[in-house]
Amino acid sequence: METVAPLKEIIDIIKESGGDAFKLCYQCGLCDTVCPWNRVRDFSMRKLIREATFGLTDIESEEMWRCTTCGNCPQQCPRGVKIIECGVSLRRISTEYGIFPTSINPVRAISASLTGEGNPLSEERKKRADWAEGLSVKTFTEGMEILYFPGCYLCYDPRLKKVARATAKILNRAGVEYGILGSKENCCGESIRKTGDEELFKRLARENIKTFIDNGVKKILVSSPHCFHTFKNEYPDFRVNFEVIHISQYLFELVSEGRLEFPQDYGKKVTYHDPCYLGRHNGIFDEPRKLLQKIPGLDLIEMPDAMDNSLCCGGGGGRIWMETPKGERFSDLRLEQAVGAGAEVLATSCPYCISHFEESLLGLENSEAAQIKDITEIVQEAMG
């Protein structure tokens, strides 16, 4: 039996989070034409908004959980509908009612991990700084120039720990004064907020903000675009403003200032994938490319769907925690584009993208067709 959310509650929550979408949307369908889901299956955000207008949305439906919040449709909407906020609002209703399709069960377990240990990976909080063992990484203290905030995946995921370690080695080589807060940190909360759990997001955010203030943090360096977006654009709602910089921006600064040098040729063809939350959501397209272009012997090539038209990896909107069937993974298409463009290395600047691309690489007949690298790993390798 379908569980239908009440009309008034839908209207109230969507008005609060996304504006009055009902008066703005005139069902032109442009959102559907640019949605990456329609490259692999049928999906209609237009239909979801129409159904929500009349209070007919089935909150047990998997459709409202498909949006990756990639940001493609809002930039195309001629009426300025806050499409992402509307979709997240529907998820908030589902969360408040405690009603989910079975495919969303992993998110519920992750909520428990975030509440108990401050990360979505069911890892112990006390081990959050273990990635830095042997690298002479200091604990952040007031007066230091930069807090390095690796994010949950770089602290715990075996593949992505390599990115955190590469970052530390680069910062050490450049003589940057920085530190980490380790077990004092929480997840930034971006992804759980996109699944509709607003209260848990607020809890994580408030705890992080208190930690930052108590430790005298003013400037935060992040590796994840999701952390970048949250600290820069969402934490100010709590009446705080920290200077936030993404690692791709900071590395470009260090190279431009002559604080990093590349003594040897990289000697590979590289294509760069723009993460949604770095590119479309925050307009950072040039610095990663300019950084790569400064590496001797690196041949930077573009693949289709680049920059503001970048194809989503599929990990946003909390879908990093949800299973996507083979044949419906955007990352498979993206990897095919990279290999088709002649790239030996698919570079990016996001842990979600790397996780998805690595999984897609395993599905290729030739799993050595390309390497998946964070832009930080490339810089560290080129430093010798």
C-alpha positions as CSV (number, residue, x, y, z in Angstrom):
1,M,0.0,0.0,0.0
2,E,1.4,3.4,-0.9
3,T,2.2,5.8,1.9
4,V,1.3,9.3,0.8
5,A,2.5,12.4,2.5
6,P,-0.1,15.0,3.5
7,L,-0.5,17.9,1.2
8,K,-0.1,20.6,3.8
9,E,3.2,19.1,5.2
10,I,4.7,18.8,1.8
11,I,3.8,22.4,1.0
12,D,5.1,23.7,4.3
13,I,8.5,21.9,4.1
14,I,9.1,22.7,0.5
15,K,8.3,26.3,1.0
16,E,10.7,26.4,4.0
17,S,13.5,24.7,2.2
18,G,13.1,25.4,-1.5
19,G,10.8,28.3,-2.0
20,D,7.4,28.2,-3.5
21,A,8.2,25.7,-6.3
22,F,4.6,25.2,-7.1
23,K,4.1,28.7,-8.5
24,L,7.4,28.8,-10.3
25,C,7.5,25.4,-12.0
26,Y,5.6,25.2,-15.2
27,Q,6.6,21.6,-16.1
28,C,8.8,22.4,-19.1
29,G,10.8,19.3,-18.5
30,L,14.3,20.8,-19.1
31,C,15.4,19.3,-15.7
32,D,14.7,15.9,-17.2
33,T,16.6,16.5,-20.4
34,V,19.9,17.3,-18.5
35,C,19.6,14.8,-15.7
36,P,22.3,12.1,-15.9
37,W,19.9,9.4,-14.8
38,N,18.3,9.6,-18.2
39,R,21.5,8.4,-19.8
40,V,21.0,5.0,-18.0
41,R,17.3,4.7,-17.2
42,D,14.0,6.7,-17.1
43,F,13.8,9.3,-14.3
44,S,11.7,12.5,-14.0
45,M,12.3,15.2,-11.4
46,R,9.6,17.1,-13.2
47,K,7.1,14.4,-12.3
48,L,8.2,14.4,-8.7
49,I,7.6,18.1,-8.4
50,R,4.2,17.8,-10.1
51,E,3.2,15.0,-7.7
52,A,4.4,17.0,-4.7
53,T,2.3,19.9,-5.8
54,F,-0.9,17.8,-5.3
55,G,0.4,15.9,-2.2
56,L,0.5,12.7,-4.1
57,T,4.1,11.7,-3.6
58,D,4.7,8.2,-2.5
59,I,7.3,8.6,0.2
60,E,8.2,4.9,0.0
61,S,9.1,5.3,-3.6
62,E,12.8,4.9,-4.6
63,E,12.5,7.7,-7.2
64,M,12.8,10.5,-4.7
65,W,16.1,9.0,-3.5
66,R,17.7,8.9,-7.0
67,C,18.7,12.5,-7.3
68,T,22.5,13.0,-6.8
69,T,22.1,16.7,-6.2
70,C,24.6,17.2,-9.1
71,G,23.4,20.7,-9.8
72,N,22.8,20.3,-13.5
73,C,19.1,20.9,-13.6
74,P,18.9,24.0,-11.4
75,Q,21.4,25.8,-13.7
76,Q,19.2,25.0,-16.7
77,C,15.8,25.8,-15.1
78,P,14.3,28.9,-16.8
79,R,12.1,29.6,-13.8
80,G,14.8,29.4,-11.1
81,V,13.1,26.6,-9.2
82,K,15.2,25.3,-6.3
83,I,15.0,21.8,-7.5
84,I,17.5,20.2,-5.2
85,E,16.0,21.8,-2.1
86,C,12.6,20.6,-3.2
87,G,13.8,17.0,-3.6
88,V,15.7,17.1,-0.2
89,S,12.5,18.4,1.3
90,L,10.6,15.3,0.2
91,R,13.3,13.2,1.8
92,R,12.9,15.2,5.0
93,I,9.3,14.2,5.2
94,S,10.3,10.5,4.7
95,T,12.9,10.9,7.5
96,E,10.4,12.5,9.9
97,Y,7.9,9.7,9.2
98,G,10.5,7.0,9.5
99,I,9.3,5.5,6.2
100,F,11.9,4.3,3.7
101,P,12.2,1.9,0.8
102,T,14.4,-1.1,1.5
103,S,17.2,0.3,-0.7
104,I,17.7,3.2,1.8
105,N,18.3,0.9,4.8
106,P,22.1,1.5,4.6
107,V,21.5,5.2,5.2
108,R,19.7,4.4,8.4
109,A,22.7,2.4,9.7
110,I,25.0,5.2,8.6
111,S,23.0,7.7,10.7
112,A,23.7,5.6,13.7
113,S,27.4,5.6,12.9
114,L,27.4,9.4,12.5
115,T,25.7,9.8,15.8
116,G,28.0,7.5,17.7
117,E,31.4,7.9,16.1
118,G,31.1,11.1,14.0
119,N,31.7,9.3,10.7
120,P,29.6,7.2,8.2
121,L,32.0,4.3,8.0
122,S,31.4,2.7,11.4
123,E,35.0,3.4,12.4
124,E,36.2,4.3,15.8
125,R,36.5,8.1,16.4
126,K,39.8,7.6,18.3
127,K,41.3,6.2,15.1
128,R,40.5,9.3,13.0
129,A,44.1,10.5,12.9
130,D,45.7,7.1,12.3
131,W,46.2,7.9,8.6
132,A,48.9,10.4,9.6
133,E,51.1,7.9,11.5
134,G,54.8,8.5,10.7
135,L,54.3,11.7,8.8
136,S,55.1,14.3,11.6
137,V,51.7,15.8,11.3
138,K,51.0,18.0,14.3
139,T,47.8,18.5,16.3
140,F,46.3,21.9,15.5
141,T,46.7,24.6,18.1
142,E,45.6,28.1,18.1
143,G,47.9,30.4,16.1
144,M,48.6,27.8,13.4
145,E,48.0,29.1,9.9
146,I,45.8,26.2,8.6
147,L,43.6,23.5,9.9
148,Y,43.8,20.5,7.5
149,F,40.4,18.7,7.5
150,P,40.8,15.5,5.5
151,G,37.2,14.4,5.8
152,C,35.8,11.0,6.8
153,Y,36.8,9.0,3.8
154,L,40.4,10.2,3.7
155,C,40.7,9.4,7.4
156,Y,39.4,5.8,7.2
157,D,39.0,4.4,3.7
158,P,42.2,2.4,2.8
159,R,42.3,3.7,-0.8
160,L,41.7,7.3,0.2
161,K,44.1,7.4,3.1
162,K,46.7,7.5,0.3
163,V,45.3,10.9,-0.7
164,A,45.5,12.3,2.9
165,R,49.1,11.0,3.2
166,A,50.1,12.6,-0.1
167,T,48.6,15.9,1.1
168,A,50.6,15.8,4.3
169,K,53.8,15.1,2.4
170,I,53.2,18.0,0.1
171,L,52.4,20.4,2.9
172,N,55.5,19.3,4.8
173,R,57.7,19.8,1.7
174,A,56.3,23.3,1.2
175,G,56.8,24.2,4.8
176,V,53.2,25.0,5.5
177,E,52.2,25.5,9.1
178,Y,49.2,23.3,9.6
179,G,47.7,20.8,12.0
180,I,44.8,18.4,12.3
181,L,42.2,17.9,15.0
182,G,41.8,14.1,14.6
183,S,39.3,12.6,16.9
184,K,37.8,16.0,17.8
185,E,36.4,16.3,14.3
186,N,33.0,15.1,13.0
187,C,31.7,14.5,9.5
188,C,30.8,17.8,7.9
189,G,27.3,16.5,7.6
190,E,26.7,17.4,3.9
191,S,25.6,14.0,2.6
192,I,23.3,13.1,5.5
193,R,21.6,16.4,5.1
194,K,20.9,15.6,1.5
195,T,19.2,12.4,2.6
196,G,16.8,14.5,4.6
197,D,18.2,14.1,8.1
198,E,18.3,17.8,9.0
199,E,18.5,17.3,12.7
200,L,21.6,15.1,12.5
201,F,23.2,17.6,10.1
202,K,22.6,20.4,12.6
203,R,24.1,18.3,15.5
204,L,27.2,17.5,13.5
205,A,27.6,21.1,12.3
206,R,27.2,22.6,15.8
207,E,29.7,20.2,17.3
208,N,32.2,21.0,14.5
209,I,31.7,24.7,14.9
210,K,32.2,24.6,18.6
211,T,35.4,22.6,18.1
212,F,36.7,25.0,15.5
213,I,36.0,28.0,17.7
214,D,37.4,26.4,20.9
215,N,40.6,25.6,19.0
216,G,41.0,29.0,17.4
217,V,40.5,27.8,13.8
218,K,40.3,30.6,11.2
219,K,41.4,28.9,7.9
220,I,40.3,25.4,6.9
221,L,42.0,23.4,4.1
222,V,39.8,20.5,2.8
223,S,40.2,17.7,0.4
224,S,36.6,16.9,-0.2
225,P,34.4,19.3,-2.3
226,H,31.5,18.2,0.0
227,C,33.3,19.5,3.1
228,F,34.3,22.6,1.1
229,H,30.7,23.3,0.1
230,T,29.3,22.7,3.6
231,F,31.9,24.8,5.5
232,K,31.8,27.6,3.0
233,N,28.1,27.8,2.1
234,E,26.1,26.1,4.8
235,Y,27.9,26.7,8.1
236,P,27.4,30.5,7.8
237,D,23.7,29.8,8.5
238,F,25.0,29.2,12.1
239,R,26.4,32.7,12.2
240,V,30.1,31.7,11.7
241,N,32.4,32.4,8.8
242,F,35.7,30.5,8.4
243,E,38.1,30.9,5.5
244,V,37.7,27.7,3.5
245,I,40.0,26.6,0.7
246,H,40.0,23.4,-1.4
247,I,43.3,21.5,-1.8
248,S,43.3,22.1,-5.6
249,Q,43.2,25.8,-5.0
250,Y,45.9,25.8,-2.4
251,L,48.3,23.6,-4.3
252,F,48.0,26.0,-7.3
253,E,48.9,28.8,-4.9
254,L,51.9,26.9,-3.6
255,V,53.2,26.1,-7.1
256,S,52.6,29.7,-8.3
257,E,54.6,31.0,-5.3
258,G,57.5,28.7,-6.1
259,R,57.0,26.7,-2.9
260,L,56.7,23.4,-4.8
261,E,58.9,22.3,-7.6
262,F,58.7,19.4,-10.1
263,P,62.1,18.0,-10.9
264,Q,61.0,15.3,-13.3
265,D,58.6,14.8,-16.2
266,Y,55.3,13.2,-15.4
267,G,55.1,11.7,-18.9
268,K,51.4,10.7,-19.0
269,K,48.2,11.8,-20.7
270,V,45.8,13.0,-18.0
271,T,42.2,14.1,-18.2
272,Y,40.5,15.9,-15.3
273,H,37.0,15.2,-14.0
274,D,35.2,18.1,-12.5
275,P,33.4,17.0,-9.2
276,C,29.9,18.4,-9.0
277,Y,30.4,20.1,-5.7
278,L,33.7,21.7,-6.7
279,G,32.7,22.7,-10.2
280,R,29.0,23.3,-10.8
281,H,28.2,24.1,-7.2
282,N,31.2,26.4,-6.5
283,G,32.6,27.4,-9.8
284,I,36.1,26.0,-9.3
285,F,37.2,24.8,-12.8
286,D,40.4,26.6,-13.6
287,E,42.7,26.1,-10.6
288,P,42.9,22.2,-10.9
289,R,43.6,22.5,-14.6
290,K,46.2,25.2,-14.2
291,L,47.9,23.2,-11.5
292,L,48.1,20.1,-13.7
293,Q,49.4,22.2,-16.6
294,K,52.4,23.3,-14.4
295,I,53.6,19.7,-14.1
296,P,56.3,19.1,-16.7
297,G,55.6,16.3,-19.2
298,L,51.9,16.1,-18.2
299,D,49.7,16.1,-21.3
300,L,46.3,17.5,-20.1
301,I,43.4,16.5,-22.4
302,E,39.7,17.1,-22.1
303,M,37.0,14.5,-22.4
304,P,33.3,15.1,-23.3
305,D,31.0,16.7,-20.7
306,A,33.7,18.8,-19.1
307,M,33.6,21.8,-16.7
308,D,30.0,23.0,-16.0
309,N,28.7,20.2,-18.1
310,S,30.6,17.5,-16.2
311,L,29.0,14.1,-15.9
312,C,28.2,13.3,-12.2
313,C,30.0,10.3,-10.8
314,G,26.8,9.3,-9.0
315,G,27.9,9.7,-5.4
316,G,26.2,13.0,-4.3
317,G,22.9,13.3,-2.5
318,G,23.9,10.5,-0.1
319,R,24.1,8.0,-2.9
320,I,27.6,7.2,-2.0
321,W,26.0,5.0,0.6
322,M,23.4,3.4,-1.7
323,E,23.8,0.5,-4.0
324,T,23.4,1.4,-7.7
325,P,22.9,-1.6,-10.1
326,K,25.5,-2.3,-12.8
327,G,24.3,-0.7,-16.0
328,E,23.0,2.4,-14.1
329,R,26.3,3.8,-12.8
330,F,27.3,7.2,-14.1
331,S,30.9,6.4,-13.2
332,D,31.0,3.6,-15.8
333,L,30.1,6.1,-18.5
334,R,32.6,8.6,-17.2
335,L,35.4,6.1,-17.2
336,E,34.5,5.1,-20.8
337,Q,34.8,8.8,-21.8
338,A,38.2,9.1,-20.2
339,V,39.6,6.0,-21.9
340,G,38.0,7.0,-25.2
341,A,39.7,10.4,-25.0
342,G,43.1,8.6,-24.8
343,A,43.8,9.4,-21.1
344,E,46.2,7.2,-19.2
345,V,45.1,8.8,-15.9
346,L,41.7,10.0,-14.9
347,A,42.3,12.7,-12.3
348,T,39.8,14.3,-10.0
349,S,39.6,16.1,-6.6
350,C,36.8,14.3,-4.7
351,P,36.8,11.1,-2.6
352,Y,33.3,10.1,-3.8
353,C,34.4,10.4,-7.4
354,I,37.5,8.3,-6.7
355,S,35.5,5.6,-4.9
356,H,33.1,5.3,-7.8
357,F,35.7,5.4,-10.5
358,E,37.8,2.7,-8.8
359,E,34.7,0.5,-8.6
360,S,34.0,1.1,-12.3
361,L,37.6,0.3,-13.2
362,L,37.2,-3.1,-11.8
363,G,34.3,-3.7,-14.3
364,L,36.3,-2.9,-17.4
365,E,37.6,-5.8,-19.5
366,N,41.0,-4.2,-19.2
367,S,41.3,-3.0,-15.7
368,E,44.7,-1.4,-16.5
369,A,43.2,0.9,-19.2
370,A,43.6,3.9,-16.9
371,Q,44.7,4.9,-13.4
372,I,42.4,6.8,-11.0
373,K,44.3,9.5,-9.2
374,D,43.4,12.4,-6.9
375,I,45.1,15.6,-8.2
376,T,47.1,15.6,-4.9
377,E,48.6,12.2,-5.6
378,I,49.7,13.4,-9.1
379,V,51.4,16.5,-7.5
380,Q,53.2,14.4,-4.9
381,E,54.4,11.9,-7.5
382,A,55.7,14.7,-9.7
383,M,57.6,16.2,-6.8
384,G,59.8,13.1,-6.7
